[in-house]
Amino acid sequence: MAISRRLLGLGASAALIFAACGTGTASTAPTTGTPATGGPASAAPGTEAPSAAAVNWIACVAFDTGGLGDKGFNDLAMKGLNDAKALGFTTFFSEAKGSTDYANNIQSLVDKGCQSIVTVGFLQADATKAAVAANPDIAFAQVDTAWNACGPDFVCGNADDTPQPANFTGLDYQVDQSSMLAGYLAASFTKTGKIGTYAGQAFPGTTRFMDGLYAGIQYFNQQKNPATPVKLIGWDASQQDPTKTATLVGGSGGNDTWSNPTKGKQFAQTFLDNGVDIVHPVAGGTGNGTIETMHNAGKYAIGVDTDQYISIGPPTNGALLTSSQKAIDVSVLDFFKSSSQGNLGGKDYVGTLANNGVLLSPFHDYDSQISQATKDELAALKDAIVGGSVKVCSFIGAPADAAARGIPGC
Amino acid sequence: MKRVGPLLRRILVPVLSVLTALLLGGVVIILTDFDNLQKIGTDPLGTLGGAVQGVLNAYGAMLAGAFGDPNRIITALQTGNAADIARAIRPLTETLVSTTPLIFVGLAVSISFRAGMFNIGGDGQLMIGALAATASAIALNGVIPAWLILIATIAIATLAGAAWGFVPGFLKARTGAHEVITTIMLNYIASLFVFFILTTSPALRAAGSTTPVSKQLSSIVDVPNLINLPTIRLDFGFVVALLMAVAVSWLLFRTTKGFELRAAGFSSTAARYAGMSAGGSMMLAMSLSGGLAGMAGGFLVIGTVGQLSLDLSGGIGFNAIALALLAGLRPSGVVVSALLFGALTQGGKRMGIDTGIPFDLLLFIMALVIMFVAAPGLIRSIWRVRVAKPAPEIAQVSSESAGTV
């Protein structure tokens, strides 16, 4: 008897669950079915779309493992997606839990009817390339990537050149331009004449910040010709390969490189011991430790990727003079907009000061301490960079070396 | 009827655990749907309806994500369009793709637990197997035919995983070093070793690339797919996983060595008294365990994923511990539990995409399942199930091993 009663209970609850799930499937089936079978042209979002001015387009983002919630890079891409949603786009996103998920998640978004897909994180590069080739009528973009037209050997004009697919857009940011402004500001603000910088690892995505900072300081020295030129410690951009003498966190490339505030505090202390009073850390969460130590010492820091004065919050953000920002959210939104108008890609997006793809954050607490003269000089420098009369690459060694570090133009 | 009783009793707690966890997951879905909850003052009935609808949508998406839509599958099969069929059956096949490594590592964990060894090192053994498979596939490229590379890479991955598993077994047998500590530490050593090799060996990476990811191996060797359709990744690794379940079952319950392993697990002192080598059993169990995990890594890099990267395992080793306990350490149970976890994982991703509910809810549900399975008394009292039989075997194994920690 006991068994049969148990069986009955089990059956009843199972029936309940299955019944529940059954209706759920039925209600979700139409929304998933229509776009998939109808193809991109007729893939109308459901009538239940929240916004009045619904856009007839499905925009999606495929995130990497554990990226969301970083208050920087990934959350900026998420903001771009949410902004698209507010404009009436239908939006979806996926999160990966391991490398087995990359191809699967992108394919799930394709099956979901996504018409524009942004992938985040360099580990997704191969899965993205495969999806770009397999889905020629879907627009793809990848954050912090430029299509390598010259093939795996980086030499243009030979057999392995890879022409950019018509449905791929690399979202690339010339942060050296915004960091040049930051460097000029730091050089005019420093009391000790020494500025420090370091990166998690050295690749164009990080070294552009440091090269730009160097260029800004050099430009200041050239313009103002101070008795003792302002020095940058940690990155000697005049060398052919500055990584040999650079200050880098190193480590496994995972959390111990990019989310290691303890290491960041040690770096800050070393810089302080050397008389540095402004540090520009380029190392994600590791840099937050640096900002904290600089704050505790009553000194200054320059933020990275996003306006860290806002993302970090008080009290440690009191150290931040400004931040060198990448407008990932804006470019992701722009990509959605342009692809929804039929432009699937074929050309990389390059964020510059000219198109506000990179920018210098507001000075917040320090607004009153920075003289109007300096602000005017910064505005003039920005105009000069936008106009092309001042170039980052002319301050950082041989043109070919600059180009190899992702700073073209010389 | 007499045979139904014991089986039902055996699966009752796991089934009720899953059910309870799903119900509690539903509560969390309701409590985190702030948009819906905000209306509670003005429209309590609508809020209730919205809450129920939210849970139904979430679990409906999960079900559709795990198994696909039967109607669509039938329609697609009738039209015969390859792309439509692929799209319709992809959820189901991806569930089996997620299931495959879980079966391997779940079996690995079961063997070691049966022998009284807590192998927490599944992730590390999997990574070492994957590294060995990647390196050997690249080294053997062009030297021997592809089908031979396939067999060789899987064999080498298995041996490498076995060697990595042997180390804690040996340390335990010879020095008494506790395997929980050593296997956890070896996980870190394995992943940092893989990172070291990937960063310092350009031969493993794609030409010109500096990112710590191996080159694509699919052009060298690829495990043949079970269904030959675009975007379908289900391959023969799944079949091998099922065969391994049969093999492990036979080994544990039909051979002398298996009996010795289990005897060592029940009581190593008694096993030694009966003339069995306890140390030998430990080393054998850990090697077999590591070998199965290594095989999982091999099938991942030359099959499903096609390249080696640091986030390859994605926590399979830890999920496998959970599902092995859920399965009562039985190979048949491991297959069923792995299917359940595979379906939850796959369905959870679809739920995330469809409803925006983070995948972490799935981790929450899985953790609850384990908690309930580990506490059968709790489940019995929640569902008012009368105890017909004293504590099941799992409880004995875990309490005994817990005593040695």
Interface residues (C-beta under 8 A of the other chain):
Chain A: A2 I3 R6 L7 G9 L10 S13 A14 I17 A20 C21 G22 T23 G24 T25 A26 S27 T28 A29 T32 G33 A36 T37 T65 F92 F93 S94 E95 A96 K97 G98 S99 T100 D101 Y102 A103 N104 N105 Q107 S108 L109 D111 K112 F122 L123 A125 D126 A134 G151 P152 D153 F154 F203 S252 G253 G254
Chain B: G5 L8 R9 L12 V15 L16 L19 L22 V55 L56 N57 A58 Y59 G60 A61 M62 L63 A64 G65 D69 N71 R72 D84 R87 R90 E94 V97 S98 P101 S191 L192 F195 T199 A206 A207 G208 S209 T210 T211 P212 V213 Q216 P230 T231 R233 L300 T304 V305 Q307 S309 L310 D311 L312 S313 G314 G315 I316 T345 K349 R350 G352 I353 D354 G356 P358 F359 W383 V385 R386 A388
